[in-house]
């Protein structure tokens, strides 16, 4: 039973990822029509940073290996 739940969770994650990727094309075209290209790029970077930096900080930073040492 656990294997079935893991498989469903994997399919759900793949479906959500593909929906995000597919909708980003449409959203990107709408944003480019509304904003200059460099402003749209900056907004994309800021939004992704606001989402990803807290996720990085929630992780245990001692386990991160950036290949520097």
N, C-alpha and C positions, 0 to 999 in steps of 0.2 A: 504494500500500500504506500509506503514511503517513497518507493521508486516512481510510482505514478504521480505523486504530488510534486516531486522534484522535476519530473518531465513537464508537467503542466506549468510549473513556475518558470522553467526555461523557455517554453513556448510563449508565455505571457511576456517575459522580458524581451524576447526577440521581436514580438509584435509591437510592443511599446516603442522600442528603439527604431523600428522601421517607420512607425507613424511619426515620430519626431523628425527623422531624416526626411521623409516625404513632405511633411508640412513646412519644413525649413525652406524649401525651394519656393513655395508659394509666398510665405511670409517675407522671404528675401526680396522677391520681385516687388511686393507691395511697399516694402521699406525703401528700396532703391527709387521707386517712383515718387516717394514723398520726401526723402532726405538726400542731400549730397552723398556721394559714395564714401568719402572719408569720414563724415559724421556717422554714417550707418556702420562703418567698420569699427569706429571707436565705441559706439554704443554696444555693439556686439561683444567687444572685448571687455567693457566695463560690466555688462550683465553676466558674462561668464565668470569673471573674476569674483563678483559678489557671490556667486553660487559655489565656485570651486575652492576659494581660499578658506572659508569656514569648514568645508569638508576636509581639507588638508589639515587644518588645525585640530580637528576632532580626532584624527588618527594619532597613534602613538609615534611621535616624531623620532624616537630613538631607533625605530625599525626601518626608517626610510634610508635607502642607499641611493645616492645620486651618482655613483660611479666616480667620486672624487678621491676616495681613499682606498 
